[in-house]
Amino acid sequence: MEDENIKITQEEYKKTFQEVERVIEELNSIIKAGDYHRWEQYLTPKFIASVMDPENLKKINEQPLLKRNKIEIKTLHDYFMYVVVPSRASVRLDDLIFTDQNKVKAFMFVRQDPVLIYQLEKIGETWKISVW
């Protein structure tokens, strides 16, 4: 898949898919191991700022599972342990949507519905978790 305004060749799609798939496999391994510091290296400053935005934290803390377990997300480490680890340890890449040459949305199909698992931005030669 791609944004209608972005033209990506099959070759570019395949190459990017393989790169992103490797990153997601690495992230799965990092998340399963609970390795916060390695996970943090895959984040853009924009992503960190977005997660830690007080309005966003308020929304996150309203999630029923967190409320029921009396968990309050206050730090990026809390977010990793209580949101990322339970939800992202076993994701797989099924499709990509390019928003530009260096930004993709990664999807996994769940019961045939696409679910956004990551927004990734290529910075230099490295894909990082980002927002835009």
N, C-alpha and C positions, 0 to 999 in steps of 0.2 A: 504494500500500500504506500501511497505517498500523497502529500498535499498536492492539489491540482496545479499549483503554481511552481512546484519544484519538479524539475526533470532529472531523473536518475536513470542511468542505464542499468540493464540487468546485471552487468558485470559489477558496477558500483554497489548495487543492492546486495548481491551475493557476498562481495568482499566485506561490506559493512556488517551484514548479518553475521558472518563468521567472527568478525572482531567483537561485536556486541555479545554474541553467544558466549565467547570465551570470557568476557568481562562478567557476564551474569553467572557463569559457572564459578568463577573466582569469588564473586560476591556471595553466592550460595555457601561456598566453603567457609568463607570468613564469618558469615552470619551464623552458620551451624556451630562454629567453634566459639561463638560469642566474643570474637576479637574486635572490640570497639575501636581500638587504635588503628588497626588496618582498615576497617570500614571507613573511618573518618578520612583517610587519605583519598578515598574515592568521591568525596563531596566537594562541590564548588562552594565558594563563600556565599553565593546567592541562595543555594539550597539551605545552608546552615541558617542564614538570616531568615529565610521563609519559615523554617520549622520553628525557630525560636521567637518569631513574632508573637507578641502577647495575644493578639486576636486568634492566631492559629492555635497556640497552646490552649486557649480557652475551648476552642472547638474540639481539639484532640481529647481534652480532659472530660468532655461531655459524652464520649463514647461509652455506651452501656457496659461493655466488658471491663473497662478501666474503673468506672464508677462502682460497679458491683463488687470489684475486688479492692476498692478503696486505694487505688493507685493514682497518684498525681504526677504528671510529667512536668518536671521543672528544669531539667537539663537535657542537653543533646544525648548524654549517656543514658538517661532515663528513656528517652525516645527510642534509642537503639534497643535497649533491653526489653521494653514493654510493648513497643509497636513494631519495630523492624524484625526482631528475632522471631516473634510468633507468626508474622505474616509473610516474610520474604525468604525463609530459609530453603524453600524447595520450589522456587518458580522456574519456569522455562520460557525461552523465547520462541514464540510462534510467528510473530509478524512485526514489521517495523513500519512506521510512518515517518518520512523525512519532513522536517519543518524548514530546514535548509541543509547545506552540504555538511555542516558540523553538528547538527542537532537532530536527534531522533526520539520518537516515542516508541518504547518497546511494549509489546502486548503478548499476553498469554490468553489462549482461549479456554474459557471455563463454560462447559455445557454449550459450546458453539458461540458463546458471546465473548467478544474481545474485552479483556480487562487490562487497563494500563498498569504495568508493573514498575516501569522506570521512565523518566525523561533523562536522556543522556546527552552530554555535550562533549565533543572532541576538542580537547585543549592540548595543543601540540600534537603528540602522538597517543594521548591517553584519553579514554572515554571516562567521564565523571558524571555522577548523579547531579542533576541540575534542575532548575525551574526557569521558566520564561513566560 
